[in-house]
Amino acid sequence: MKKVLIIGIVFLMVVVVTATAVLFLSPYQPDQPPLADDAGSTQQGIQQVVNANNQFAFELYSELNKAENGNIFYSPYSISTAFAMTYEGARGQTANEMKSVFHFPENNILRLNFAAIYNEINKGTKTYELRTGNALWVQQDYPFLEDYTSRVEKYYGGKVANLDFVSETEKSRQTINAFIEEQTNNKIKDLIPKGVLNAMTKLVLTNAIYFKGTWEWEFDKSDTREQDFKITENDIVQVPIMFMDPDKATFNYADIGDLQILELPYKGEEISMLILLPTENLESIESTLTIEKLNEYKSQMQETKLDAIYLPKFEFDSKYFMKETLSVLGMPIAFGNADFSGMTGNKDLFISQVIHQAYVKVDEKGTEAAAVTAVIMEKFIAMPRNIFRADHPFIFIIQEKETGNILFMGRVVDPR
């Protein structure tokens, strides 16, 4: 009995210690993000932040479109949020470039109104699920400025969790990934792959956003049929196409010649999906699609009685390593000779990688979507100077040292 009792006590202690460790490592319960301080926010300020996010959304789409031939899906809000927290620690030209790429307004507008948008997303409703959360995963013994971390927590709800990237790199990676997975209802898994974090990692900033909503007017599953979907004129595939005969409903809709635009609301009518369907091919509208053009399209929409709606079911995920994309958009310094002295007081950090992963599922019932952004920051390694590294083709000469008489001369292109 004594042995059983001792074993039971030891087991209980292990459980308590493990639970305590998990709680300590997690900045907050993943489904209960903390509030941000939005006192002083205004509708005008909120609109400025929304406009900035939307402008970035279309510029990023244009850049991704150059590199991607297939599906594209991402959350501009998630990326903007992760970089708003990063921007809080940027200084000089690094900050200027980030501000330009993300179109951030001045800090006194950005902070309060980002907080208001964040709180609005997390307000909670009974008709749909929508939440977002931020976290700062910091090297436990690295001297981040309290002014920086407290400001991120105050305005973005970004609480700090201490990890040991130096001696427990893999455990740290798994901790972040597990937290992200729970935040996104298990839709985003293995966000940070092996090899991305290392002993020089000092900070990982993450944002996660999750949405699940049902259509205001659902599609009937029995009406879904395998039908043609024309990828191109010569590439036609069979996919499940949903059908609706909305005899009682009207939809916000416009037929603008080169495209049709339809708005499908979710229950609660606070969130909706806009669908832009070109008359010909997608390229015919992509080249001119901007936030201004979208607003022009939306201004022509009216409540309309439609005879039929056909929409394919789809489910896919996407993953982008965005270092090069964001550099091209106009912020290369952040990934090189950066100035994030607002984080530590020194110019000792740079962004080593940005990872964005997203998931979407659309079916007869509604939509489920999730996205995560991770900004990974490392410490500069002081590279030794006066190095001669013959790791590419070279010419060589064998000479008499005193006279300079060349005895042999050659070129090495392939040392094999």
C-alpha positions as CSV (number, residue, x, y, z in Angstrom):
1,M,0.0,0.0,0.0
2,K,2.9,2.3,0.8
3,K,4.5,1.6,-2.5
4,V,1.2,2.3,-4.3
5,L,0.8,5.5,-2.4
6,I,4.3,6.7,-3.1
7,I,3.9,5.9,-6.8
8,G,0.6,7.7,-6.8
9,I,2.1,10.8,-5.2
10,V,5.0,10.8,-7.6
11,F,2.7,10.5,-10.6
12,L,0.5,13.4,-9.3
13,M,3.7,15.5,-8.9
14,V,4.7,14.7,-12.4
15,V,1.3,15.7,-13.7
16,V,1.3,19.0,-11.8
17,V,4.8,19.8,-12.9
18,T,4.0,19.0,-16.5
19,A,0.8,21.1,-16.4
20,T,2.6,24.0,-14.7
21,A,5.3,23.8,-17.4
22,V,2.7,23.9,-20.2
23,L,0.9,26.9,-18.6
24,F,4.2,28.7,-18.1
25,L,5.2,28.1,-21.8
26,S,1.9,29.2,-23.2
27,P,1.3,33.0,-23.0
28,Y,-2.5,32.4,-22.6
29,Q,-5.2,29.9,-23.3
30,P,-5.2,29.7,-27.1
31,D,-9.0,30.1,-27.3
32,Q,-9.0,33.0,-24.8
33,P,-6.9,35.8,-26.2
34,P,-6.4,38.8,-23.9
35,L,-8.0,42.2,-24.5
36,A,-6.0,45.1,-25.9
37,D,-6.2,48.7,-24.7
38,D,-8.3,50.5,-27.3
39,A,-9.2,53.6,-25.2
40,G,-9.2,56.6,-27.5
41,S,-9.8,54.7,-30.8
42,T,-12.1,56.4,-33.3
43,Q,-14.1,55.2,-36.3
44,Q,-11.9,57.4,-38.5
45,G,-8.7,55.8,-37.0
46,I,-10.1,52.3,-37.5
47,Q,-10.9,53.1,-41.1
48,Q,-7.3,54.3,-41.6
49,V,-5.9,51.0,-40.3
50,V,-8.4,49.0,-42.4
51,N,-7.4,51.0,-45.5
52,A,-3.8,50.2,-44.8
53,N,-4.4,46.5,-44.4
54,N,-6.6,46.4,-47.6
55,Q,-4.0,48.3,-49.6
56,F,-1.3,45.8,-48.5
57,A,-3.7,42.9,-49.3
58,F,-3.9,43.8,-53.0
59,E,-0.2,44.6,-53.4
60,L,0.7,41.3,-51.9
61,Y,-1.8,39.5,-54.1
62,S,-0.2,41.1,-57.2
63,E,3.2,39.9,-56.0
64,L,2.1,36.3,-55.2
65,N,0.3,36.1,-58.5
66,K,3.7,36.5,-60.2
67,A,5.1,33.5,-58.5
68,E,2.0,31.2,-58.1
69,N,0.3,29.4,-60.9
70,G,-2.3,27.6,-58.8
71,N,-4.5,28.5,-55.8
72,I,-3.7,31.5,-53.6
73,F,-5.0,32.0,-50.1
74,Y,-3.6,34.2,-47.3
75,S,-4.7,36.5,-44.5
76,P,-3.5,40.1,-45.0
77,Y,-4.7,40.9,-41.5
78,S,-2.5,38.2,-39.9
79,I,0.6,39.4,-41.8
80,S,-0.1,43.0,-41.1
81,T,-0.7,42.3,-37.4
82,A,2.5,40.3,-37.0
83,F,4.5,43.1,-38.6
84,A,2.7,45.8,-36.6
85,M,4.2,44.1,-33.5
86,T,7.6,43.9,-35.2
87,Y,7.3,47.5,-36.4
88,E,7.0,48.6,-32.7
89,G,10.7,47.7,-32.3
90,A,12.0,49.0,-35.7
91,R,13.9,52.3,-36.0
92,G,15.4,54.4,-38.8
93,Q,15.3,53.2,-42.4
94,T,14.1,49.8,-41.2
95,A,10.9,51.3,-39.7
96,N,10.5,53.6,-42.8
97,E,10.5,50.7,-45.2
98,M,8.1,48.6,-43.1
99,K,5.7,51.6,-42.7
100,S,5.7,52.0,-46.5
101,V,5.1,48.4,-47.3
102,F,2.2,48.0,-44.8
103,H,1.0,51.6,-45.2
104,F,0.9,52.0,-41.4
105,P,-0.4,55.4,-40.2
106,E,1.3,57.3,-37.4
107,N,1.8,55.3,-34.1
108,N,-0.8,57.3,-32.2
109,I,-3.4,56.2,-34.8
110,L,-2.0,52.7,-35.4
111,R,-1.8,51.4,-31.9
112,L,-5.2,52.4,-30.5
113,N,-7.1,51.5,-33.6
114,F,-5.3,48.2,-34.2
115,A,-6.3,47.4,-30.6
116,A,-10.0,48.2,-31.4
117,I,-10.0,46.0,-34.5
118,Y,-8.4,43.2,-32.5
119,N,-11.0,43.5,-29.7
120,E,-13.8,43.6,-32.2
121,I,-12.6,40.3,-33.8
122,N,-12.5,38.7,-30.4
123,K,-15.8,40.0,-29.1
124,G,-17.5,36.6,-29.5
125,T,-20.9,35.8,-31.0
126,K,-23.3,32.9,-31.1
127,T,-23.7,32.9,-34.8
128,Y,-20.1,32.4,-35.9
129,E,-16.6,31.8,-34.5
130,L,-14.0,34.4,-35.1
131,R,-10.9,35.0,-33.0
132,T,-7.3,36.2,-33.3
133,G,-4.3,36.0,-30.9
134,N,-0.7,37.3,-30.8
135,A,2.3,36.1,-28.9
136,L,6.0,36.9,-28.4
137,W,8.2,33.8,-28.0
138,V,11.4,35.1,-26.6
139,Q,14.8,33.6,-25.7
140,Q,14.6,33.4,-21.9
141,D,17.8,35.2,-21.1
142,Y,17.9,37.7,-23.9
143,P,17.5,41.4,-22.8
144,F,14.4,42.6,-24.5
145,L,13.3,46.1,-23.4
146,E,10.4,46.1,-21.1
147,D,9.1,49.2,-22.9
148,Y,8.8,47.2,-26.1
149,T,7.2,44.0,-24.7
150,S,4.7,45.9,-22.5
151,R,3.7,48.1,-25.5
152,V,3.0,45.0,-27.7
153,E,1.0,43.4,-24.9
154,K,-1.0,46.6,-24.2
155,Y,-2.1,47.4,-27.8
156,Y,-1.9,44.0,-29.5
157,G,-2.6,41.5,-26.7
158,G,0.8,40.0,-27.5
159,K,1.9,38.3,-24.3
160,V,5.4,37.0,-23.8
161,A,6.4,33.4,-23.4
162,N,10.0,32.4,-22.5
163,L,11.6,29.6,-24.4
164,D,15.2,28.3,-24.7
165,F,16.1,28.4,-28.4
166,V,19.8,27.8,-27.6
167,S,19.7,24.4,-25.7
168,E,16.1,23.3,-26.5
169,T,15.6,24.4,-30.1
170,E,13.4,21.5,-31.1
171,K,11.3,21.6,-28.0
172,S,10.8,25.4,-28.6
173,R,9.7,24.7,-32.1
174,Q,7.2,22.1,-31.0
175,T,5.8,24.4,-28.3
176,I,5.1,27.2,-30.7
177,N,3.6,24.8,-33.3
178,A,1.4,23.1,-30.7
179,F,0.1,26.5,-29.5
180,I,-0.7,27.6,-33.1
181,E,-2.4,24.3,-33.8
182,E,-4.7,24.8,-30.9
183,Q,-5.4,28.5,-31.7
184,T,-6.5,27.4,-35.2
185,N,-8.7,24.5,-34.2
186,N,-6.1,22.1,-35.5
187,K,-6.2,23.5,-39.1
188,I,-2.6,24.9,-39.1
189,K,-0.1,22.2,-38.3
190,D,3.7,22.3,-38.3
191,L,3.9,26.0,-39.1
192,I,7.6,26.2,-38.3
193,P,9.5,23.4,-40.0
194,K,12.7,21.8,-38.7
195,G,15.8,23.8,-39.4
196,V,14.2,27.3,-39.3
197,L,15.0,27.9,-35.7
198,N,18.5,27.7,-34.3
199,A,20.6,28.9,-31.4
200,M,20.8,32.4,-32.8
201,T,16.9,32.7,-32.7
202,K,16.0,35.3,-30.1
203,L,12.3,36.1,-30.9
204,V,9.4,34.6,-32.8
205,L,6.3,36.8,-33.2
206,T,3.1,35.0,-34.1
207,N,-0.4,36.0,-35.1
208,A,-3.2,33.5,-35.6
209,I,-6.7,34.1,-36.9
210,Y,-9.6,31.6,-37.1
211,F,-13.0,31.8,-38.6
212,K,-15.9,29.4,-38.9
213,G,-19.3,30.6,-40.1
214,T,-22.4,29.1,-41.7
215,W,-24.1,30.7,-44.7
216,E,-27.2,32.8,-44.1
217,W,-28.7,30.8,-46.9
218,E,-27.2,27.3,-46.9
219,F,-26.8,25.1,-50.0
220,D,-28.6,21.8,-50.0
221,K,-26.2,18.9,-50.1
222,S,-28.6,16.9,-52.2
223,D,-28.2,19.4,-55.0
224,T,-24.4,19.2,-55.2
225,R,-23.3,17.5,-58.4
226,E,-20.0,16.6,-60.1
227,Q,-19.8,19.1,-62.9
228,D,-17.3,20.7,-65.3
229,F,-14.9,23.3,-64.0
230,K,-12.9,25.1,-66.7
231,I,-9.4,25.7,-65.5
232,T,-8.4,26.9,-69.0
233,E,-10.1,26.4,-72.4
234,N,-8.3,23.1,-72.8
235,D,-8.2,22.0,-69.2
236,I,-11.6,21.0,-67.9
237,V,-12.0,19.0,-64.7
238,Q,-15.0,17.4,-62.8
239,V,-15.5,18.9,-59.3
240,P,-18.4,19.0,-56.8
241,I,-20.5,22.1,-57.7
242,M,-23.0,23.3,-55.1
243,F,-26.4,24.7,-56.3
244,M,-28.9,27.1,-54.8
245,D,-32.3,28.2,-56.1
246,P,-32.8,31.2,-53.8
247,D,-36.5,31.6,-54.1
248,K,-36.9,33.6,-50.9
249,A,-33.5,35.4,-50.7
250,T,-32.0,38.4,-52.3
251,F,-28.2,39.0,-52.6
252,N,-26.0,42.0,-52.9
253,Y,-24.9,41.6,-56.6
254,A,-23.8,43.4,-59.7
255,D,-23.1,42.4,-63.3
256,I,-20.5,44.8,-64.6
257,G,-19.8,43.5,-68.1
258,D,-16.4,42.0,-67.6
259,L,-17.3,40.4,-64.3
260,Q,-20.1,39.5,-61.9
261,I,-19.7,40.2,-58.2
262,L,-21.7,38.4,-55.5
263,E,-21.8,38.8,-51.8
264,L,-22.7,35.7,-49.7
265,P,-23.4,36.6,-46.1
266,Y,-22.8,34.3,-43.1
267,K,-25.3,34.0,-40.2
268,G,-25.2,37.1,-38.1
269,E,-24.7,39.2,-41.3
270,E,-21.4,40.7,-39.9
271,I,-19.1,38.6,-42.1
272,S,-19.6,37.8,-45.8
273,M,-17.7,36.4,-48.8
274,L,-17.3,38.4,-51.9
275,I,-16.9,36.5,-55.2
276,L,-15.5,38.2,-58.3
277,L,-16.3,36.1,-61.3
278,P,-14.8,37.3,-64.6
279,T,-16.7,36.9,-67.8
280,E,-13.7,35.5,-69.6
281,N,-10.5,34.5,-67.8
282,L,-9.1,35.6,-64.4
283,E,-6.2,37.4,-66.0
284,S,-8.6,39.9,-67.6
285,I,-9.4,41.4,-64.2
286,E,-6.3,40.6,-62.1
287,S,-4.1,43.1,-63.9
288,T,-6.3,46.0,-62.9
289,L,-7.6,44.8,-59.6
290,T,-6.8,47.3,-56.8
291,I,-8.6,48.4,-53.6
292,E,-9.9,51.4,-55.5
293,K,-11.3,49.1,-58.3
294,L,-12.9,46.8,-55.7
295,N,-14.6,49.8,-54.1
296,E,-15.8,50.8,-57.5
297,Y,-17.3,47.4,-58.1
298,K,-18.9,47.3,-54.6
299,S,-20.5,50.7,-55.2
300,Q,-22.5,49.2,-58.1
301,M,-23.9,46.2,-56.1
302,Q,-27.6,46.1,-55.3
303,E,-30.0,43.7,-53.6
304,T,-30.9,41.4,-56.4
305,K,-33.1,38.3,-56.9
306,L,-31.0,35.6,-58.5
307,D,-32.4,32.6,-60.3
308,A,-29.6,30.3,-59.4
309,I,-26.2,30.2,-57.7
310,Y,-23.5,27.7,-58.5
311,L,-20.4,27.5,-56.4
312,P,-17.7,24.8,-56.3
313,K,-16.9,23.1,-53.0
314,F,-13.2,23.5,-52.2
315,E,-10.7,22.9,-49.5
316,F,-7.0,23.6,-49.6
317,D,-4.1,25.1,-47.6
318,S,-1.2,27.3,-48.6
319,K,2.2,28.1,-47.1
320,Y,4.5,31.0,-48.0
321,F,8.0,31.8,-47.0
322,M,7.8,35.5,-47.5
323,K,11.3,36.9,-47.0
324,E,11.9,37.5,-50.7
325,T,8.3,38.6,-51.4
326,L,8.4,41.3,-48.7
327,S,11.9,42.4,-49.8
328,V,10.6,42.9,-53.3
329,L,7.6,44.9,-52.0
330,G,10.0,47.4,-50.4
331,M,11.5,46.3,-47.1
332,P,14.8,44.5,-47.7
333,I,16.7,46.2,-44.8
334,A,14.7,44.3,-42.2
335,F,16.2,41.1,-43.5
336,G,19.8,42.3,-43.5
337,N,21.5,45.3,-41.9
338,A,18.3,46.0,-39.8
339,D,17.7,48.4,-36.9
340,F,15.4,46.9,-34.3
341,S,17.0,48.8,-31.5
342,G,13.5,49.5,-30.1
343,M,13.4,45.9,-29.0
344,T,16.7,45.6,-27.2
345,G,18.4,49.0,-27.3
346,N,21.0,47.6,-29.8
347,K,21.1,46.9,-33.5
348,D,21.6,43.2,-32.8
349,L,18.5,41.6,-34.4
350,F,17.3,41.0,-38.0
351,I,14.3,39.1,-39.5
352,S,15.6,35.7,-40.7
353,Q,12.3,34.4,-42.1
354,V,8.6,35.1,-42.3
355,I,6.3,32.1,-42.6
356,H,2.6,32.4,-43.5
357,Q,0.3,29.4,-43.6
358,A,-3.4,29.4,-44.3
359,Y,-6.3,27.0,-44.6
360,V,-9.8,27.3,-46.1
361,K,-12.8,25.0,-46.6
362,V,-16.0,26.0,-48.3
363,D,-19.0,23.7,-48.5
364,E,-22.8,23.6,-48.4
365,K,-22.9,24.6,-44.7
366,G,-20.4,27.5,-44.7
367,T,-16.7,28.3,-44.4
368,E,-13.9,27.5,-42.1
369,A,-10.7,29.4,-42.5
370,A,-7.5,29.9,-40.5
371,A,-4.2,31.6,-41.0
372,V,-0.9,32.1,-39.0
373,T,2.1,34.4,-39.5
374,A,5.4,33.9,-37.8
375,V,8.1,36.6,-37.9
376,I,11.4,34.9,-36.9
377,M,14.2,37.1,-35.6
378,E,17.8,36.2,-35.1
379,K,20.9,37.8,-33.6
380,F,23.5,39.1,-36.0
381,I,26.6,37.0,-36.2
382,A,29.7,39.2,-36.3
383,M,31.4,37.9,-39.5
384,P,35.2,37.9,-39.3
385,R,36.9,40.1,-41.8
386,N,40.0,39.5,-44.0
387,I,38.8,36.2,-45.2
388,F,39.9,34.6,-48.4
389,R,37.5,31.9,-49.5
390,A,38.2,30.3,-52.9
391,D,34.8,28.8,-53.3
392,H,34.3,29.8,-57.0
393,P,36.4,29.7,-60.2
394,F,39.8,31.3,-60.0
395,I,43.1,31.8,-61.9
396,F,46.4,30.6,-60.4
397,I,50.0,31.3,-61.3
398,I,53.2,29.5,-60.3
399,Q,56.0,32.0,-60.4
400,E,59.6,32.5,-59.4
401,K,59.2,34.7,-56.4
402,E,62.3,36.9,-56.7
403,T,61.9,37.7,-60.4
404,G,58.2,37.2,-60.9
405,N,58.9,34.8,-63.8
406,I,55.7,32.9,-64.5
407,L,56.4,29.2,-64.7
408,F,52.8,27.9,-64.8
409,M,49.4,29.5,-65.1
410,G,46.0,28.1,-65.1
411,R,42.3,28.4,-64.1
412,V,40.2,26.3,-61.8
413,V,36.5,26.1,-62.8
414,D,35.7,22.7,-61.4
415,P,38.1,21.3,-58.7
416,R,36.8,17.8,-59.3
